[in-house]
Amino acid sequence: MSTLAQSLLKIASGSGIGALSWGNIVMLCVAFFFLYLAIARGFEPLLLVPIAFGCLLVNLPLSGIMDPGGFLNYIFFGTEKEIYPVIIFMGIGALTDFAPLLANPITFLLGAAAQLGVFTALMAAVAMGFNLREAASIAIIGGADGPTSIYLTMKLAPQILGAVAVAAYSYMSLVPLIQPPVIKLLSTKEDRRIRMDQLRKVSKREKILFPIICTVVTGLLLPMSVPLIGILMFGNLLRECGVTERLSQAAQNEILNMTTIFLGISVGATMGAEQFLTVGTIKIVALGLFAFICSTAGGVILGQLMKVLSKGKINPIIGAAGVSAVPMAARVVQVVAQKDDPTNFLLMHAMGPNVAGVIGTAVAASVMLTLLQ
């Protein structure tokens, strides 16, 4: 046999085509679907593109990219050790304006009500056969907070990280599809047309004191909350204090963007066919959707109660923004409201429960860690 023939034979024998399983093909189709949603439909491309491409890479056989010593295996270290989720929280804090929440503190309750799905899904997961630590990791998906889901799961049930992370980030990306039907089911056209009074102006002193006080209070009550809420508030203090503009810009841009890439692609790398295509994964994805729907419903239901107590001054649909998907959930509320009244502007009102939801989900995760770790 000639040298050329031997070389061609060696290349052919090392080809991944022969090693391609039906599971790899299914997961490659999932990756293509996610890329379509991100690129063609615009569903949170900053999240879905890295996740989808990580899924694509890990399902190309024989590459070794996720094996010990492989590139993605090293990238995954930051996810495995909970580094990326905490850094993401710093960036979210630097991007977040808590003024709508401070201007209307009652919306804290809407952020709390939106955690209904977390505890409902917790009970459902236990009923479906998951142990309590796994059930808590699955339930936190209802908060629509990917970094918190990864952080909690790595501490309580790392064996289900792939399914939990993908479900959490997928539902965060699909907020514009999932939430509107739930909002419309639980509200009337008259509800959605309710206009709210303009928010008061929040002082600079309030904005500076809030992250400091919030960190101290939650840290003393729930020490397990410090890595998430403490770093979230540190990022926010960089934004609001007025003397760390360069650091704030770095946290909002370069650091956050780089970490988002690494976190997204490493989450996608957990979607290998052998680990992902299981009955347990299907249950987790279904429970995650159930949790997210219940969280949206919980916020709207409490919003309805607030509407009654305020004699029609609070639009109940802002409660749907009580999940942690900032600012996606608030934008969804705005879009839904304007379909019934194009001149009704609820975005800033919805941002109150939206940023409260970030704190609420982190608190819920901290309670679970305190009780179960």
C-alpha positions in Angstrom: 0.0 0.0 0.0 1.4 3.4 -0.9 2.2 6.1 1.6 -0.7 8.2 0.3 -3.2 5.4 0.7 -2.0 4.7 4.2 -2.4 8.4 5.1 -5.9 8.5 3.7 -6.8 5.3 5.5 -5.5 6.7 8.8 -7.5 9.9 8.2 -10.6 7.9 7.5 -10.2 5.7 10.5 -9.8 8.8 12.7 -12.9 10.5 11.3 -15.7 11.3 13.6 -18.3 10.3 11.0 -18.1 6.6 11.9 -18.4 7.4 15.6 -21.4 9.7 15.2 -24.3 8.3 17.3 -28.0 9.0 17.0 -27.7 10.9 20.2 -25.0 13.2 18.8 -27.2 13.8 15.8 -30.1 14.8 18.1 -28.0 17.1 20.1 -26.5 18.7 17.0 -30.0 19.4 15.9 -30.7 21.0 19.3 -27.6 23.2 18.8 -28.8 24.2 15.3 -32.2 25.0 16.7 -30.8 27.2 19.5 -28.6 29.0 16.9 -31.7 29.6 14.8 -33.6 31.1 17.8 -30.6 33.3 18.6 -29.6 34.5 15.2 -32.9 34.4 13.2 -35.4 35.2 15.9 -33.2 37.3 18.2 -33.9 35.3 21.4 -31.1 36.4 23.8 -28.2 35.7 21.4 -25.6 36.6 24.0 -26.8 33.6 26.0 -27.9 31.2 23.3 -25.1 31.5 20.8 -22.3 30.4 23.2 -24.5 27.7 24.7 -25.5 26.3 21.3 -21.9 26.3 20.0 -20.7 24.6 23.2 -23.3 21.9 22.5 -22.2 21.6 18.9 -18.5 21.3 19.9 -19.1 18.6 22.5 -21.2 16.5 20.2 -18.6 16.2 17.5 -17.1 12.8 18.2 -13.4 12.1 19.0 -12.5 15.7 19.4 -11.5 15.3 23.0 -12.5 18.9 23.6 -14.3 18.1 26.9 -11.9 15.3 28.0 -9.4 15.8 30.8 -6.8 18.2 29.3 -9.2 19.4 26.6 -9.9 23.1 26.0 -13.5 23.1 27.2 -12.6 21.0 30.2 -10.3 23.8 31.4 -12.9 26.4 30.6 -15.5 24.4 32.6 -13.3 24.9 35.7 -14.8 28.3 36.3 -18.3 26.9 36.2 -17.5 23.9 38.3 -15.9 26.1 41.0 -18.7 28.7 40.9 -16.4 31.4 39.7 -18.3 32.5 36.6 -21.8 32.8 38.3 -20.4 35.1 41.0 -18.6 37.3 38.4 -21.8 37.5 36.3 -23.6 38.8 39.4 -21.0 41.5 39.8 -21.7 42.6 36.2 -25.4 42.4 36.7 -25.1 44.6 39.7 -23.0 47.2 37.7 -25.7 47.2 35.0 -28.7 47.4 37.3 -30.5 50.6 38.4 -32.3 49.8 41.6 -34.1 53.2 41.5 -37.5 51.9 40.3 -37.4 49.4 43.3 -36.4 52.1 45.8 -39.0 54.5 44.4 -41.8 51.9 44.9 -40.6 49.5 47.6 -43.9 47.6 47.7 -42.7 45.9 44.5 -40.3 43.9 46.7 -43.3 41.8 47.4 -43.9 41.1 43.8 -40.3 39.8 43.5 -41.0 37.6 46.5 -44.3 36.3 45.0 -42.6 35.3 41.8 -40.6 32.7 43.9 -43.8 30.7 44.1 -42.7 28.6 41.2 -39.4 27.7 43.0 -41.2 26.1 46.0 -44.0 24.6 44.0 -41.5 22.9 41.7 -39.5 21.8 44.8 -42.5 19.8 46.0 -43.2 18.5 42.5 -39.6 17.3 42.0 -39.7 15.4 45.2 -43.0 13.8 44.2 -41.3 12.7 40.9 -38.6 10.9 42.7 -35.7 13.4 43.0 -33.9 13.7 46.3 -34.3 16.9 48.2 -30.9 18.4 47.1 -31.7 17.6 43.5 -35.2 19.0 43.9 -33.9 22.3 45.2 -31.5 22.6 42.3 -34.3 22.0 39.8 -36.8 24.3 41.6 -34.5 27.3 41.4 -34.9 27.3 37.6 -38.3 28.9 38.4 -36.4 32.1 39.3 -35.2 32.4 35.7 -31.7 33.1 37.0 -29.0 31.1 35.2 -26.0 32.0 37.4 -27.9 31.3 40.6 -29.1 28.0 39.2 -25.5 27.0 38.4 -24.2 28.2 41.8 -26.8 26.3 43.8 -26.6 23.1 41.7 -22.8 22.9 41.9 -23.1 23.0 45.7 -26.1 20.6 46.1 -26.4 18.3 43.1 -23.5 18.7 40.6 -24.5 15.5 38.8 -27.5 17.2 37.3 -25.7 20.5 36.4 -26.0 20.1 32.6 -29.7 19.7 32.5 -30.4 22.4 35.2 -28.1 24.9 33.5 -29.4 24.4 30.0 -33.1 24.5 31.3 -32.4 27.7 33.3 -30.7 29.5 30.4 -33.1 28.3 27.8 -36.1 29.5 29.7 -34.4 32.8 30.4 -33.9 33.2 26.6 -37.5 32.1 25.9 -39.2 34.6 28.3 -40.8 36.5 25.4 -42.6 33.2 24.4 -43.4 31.8 27.8 -44.7 34.7 29.8 -47.3 36.5 27.5 -49.8 33.6 27.5 -49.6 33.3 31.3 -50.0 37.1 31.8 -53.0 37.2 29.4 -54.6 34.2 31.1 -54.5 35.9 34.6 -55.4 39.4 33.6 -58.1 41.2 31.6 -57.7 43.8 28.9 -58.9 46.4 31.4 -56.2 45.3 33.8 -53.5 45.6 31.2 -54.6 49.1 30.3 -54.2 50.4 33.9 -51.8 53.4 34.0 -49.5 53.9 37.0 -48.3 57.2 38.4 -44.9 58.4 37.6 -42.2 57.1 40.0 -40.6 59.6 42.4 -37.0 60.6 41.9 -34.5 58.6 44.0 -31.6 60.5 45.6 -28.0 59.6 45.0 -27.6 59.0 48.8 -30.4 56.3 48.6 -28.7 54.7 45.7 -25.3 54.5 47.5 -26.7 53.3 50.8 -28.9 50.6 49.3 -26.2 48.1 48.2 -24.3 48.6 51.5 -27.4 48.1 53.7 -28.7 45.2 51.6 -25.4 43.4 51.8 -25.1 43.8 55.6 -28.7 42.9 56.4 -28.9 39.8 54.1 -25.4 38.8 55.0 -26.2 38.7 58.7 -29.6 37.0 58.3 -28.4 34.5 55.6 -24.6 34.2 55.5 -25.0 31.8 52.5 -26.3 34.8 50.5 -23.0 36.7 50.7 -21.3 35.3 47.6 -24.3 36.2 45.4 -26.0 39.2 46.9 -22.8 40.6 48.3 -21.0 40.6 44.9 -24.2 41.8 43.2 -24.3 44.8 45.5 -20.6 45.4 45.1 -21.1 45.7 41.4 -24.0 48.1 42.0 -22.0 50.2 44.4 -19.3 50.6 41.7 -22.1 52.0 39.5 -23.7 54.3 42.0 -20.8 55.7 44.1 -19.6 58.0 41.4 -15.9 57.5 42.0 -15.2 54.2 40.3 -16.4 54.8 36.8 -13.6 52.8 35.1 -14.2 49.8 37.4 -18.0 50.0 36.8 -17.5 50.1 33.0 -15.1 47.2 33.2 -17.6 45.2 35.2 -20.4 46.1 32.8 -18.5 45.4 29.6 -15.2 43.6 29.3 -15.4 41.4 32.4 -19.1 40.6 32.0 -18.8 39.9 28.3 -15.8 37.6 28.7 -17.4 35.7 31.6 -20.6 35.3 29.6 -18.7 33.7 26.8 -16.9 31.3 29.1 -20.0 30.4 31.1 -22.2 30.0 28.0 -19.9 27.8 26.1 -19.1 25.6 29.2 -22.8 25.2 29.9 -23.3 24.0 26.3 -20.4 21.6 26.8 -22.4 19.8 29.5 -24.9 18.8 26.7 -23.1 15.7 25.5 -25.5 13.1 24.2 -24.5 10.4 26.7 -25.2 12.6 29.7 -28.0 14.8 28.4 -30.4 12.4 26.6 -31.9 10.7 29.6 -35.3 10.4 31.2 -34.0 12.4 34.2 -33.1 15.3 31.9 -36.6 15.3 30.3 -38.1 15.5 33.8 -35.8 18.4 34.8 -36.6 20.4 31.7 -40.3 19.8 32.2 -40.1 20.8 35.9 -38.1 23.9 35.0 -40.9 25.0 32.6 -43.5 24.3 35.3 -41.5 26.3 37.8 -41.1 29.2 35.5 -44.8 29.3 34.6 -45.8 29.2 38.3 -43.3 32.0 39.1 -44.9 34.2 36.5 -48.4 33.3 37.7 -47.4 34.0 41.3 -46.3 37.5 40.5 -49.4 38.3 38.5 -51.7 36.9 41.2 -50.2 39.1 43.9 -50.3 41.9 41.4 -54.1 41.4 41.2 -54.4 41.6 45.0 -52.3 44.8 45.0 -54.6 46.2 42.3 -57.6 45.7 44.6 -55.9 47.0 47.7 -54.6 50.1 45.8 -58.0 50.7 44.3 -56.8 50.2 40.8 -53.5 52.2 41.0 -51.2 49.2 40.4 -51.2 47.3 37.1 -51.2 43.6 38.1 -49.2 42.4 35.1 -46.0 44.1 36.5 -45.9 41.1 38.9 -44.9 38.9 36.0 -41.5 40.8 35.9 -40.8 39.5 39.4 -38.6 36.7 38.0 -34.9 37.3 37.7 -34.6 37.7 33.9 -33.5 41.3 33.9 -34.5 43.3 31.9 -36.2 40.7 29.6 -39.2 40.1 31.8 -39.8 43.9 32.3 -39.7 44.3 28.5 -42.3 41.6 28.1 -44.6 43.3 30.4 -44.2 46.5 28.5 -44.9 44.8 25.1 -48.0 43.0 26.5 -49.4 46.2 27.9 -48.8 48.2 24.8 -50.7 45.7 22.6 -53.8 46.8 24.4 -52.8 50.4 24.8 -49.9 51.7 22.8 -49.5 54.8 25.0 -49.2 52.9 28.3 -45.6 52.8 29.5 -45.0 50.3 32.3 -41.3 49.5 31.7 -39.9 51.4 34.7 -42.7 50.2 36.9 -41.9 46.6 35.9 -38.2 47.1 36.5 -39.0 47.4 40.3 -40.2 43.8 40.7 -37.7 42.6 38.0 -34.6 43.7 40.1 -36.4 42.6 43.3 -36.6 39.1 41.6 -32.8 39.0 41.3 -32.5 39.5 45.1 -35.5 37.2 45.8 -34.1 34.3 43.8 -30.6 34.7 45.5 -32.3 34.7 48.9 -34.4 31.6 48.0 -31.2 29.8 46.9 -29.4 30.9 50.1 -32.3 29.5 52.2 -32.0 26.2 50.4 -28.2 26.1 50.9 -28.6 26.9 54.6 -31.1 24.1 55.1 -29.6 21.4 52.8 -25.9 21.8 52.6 
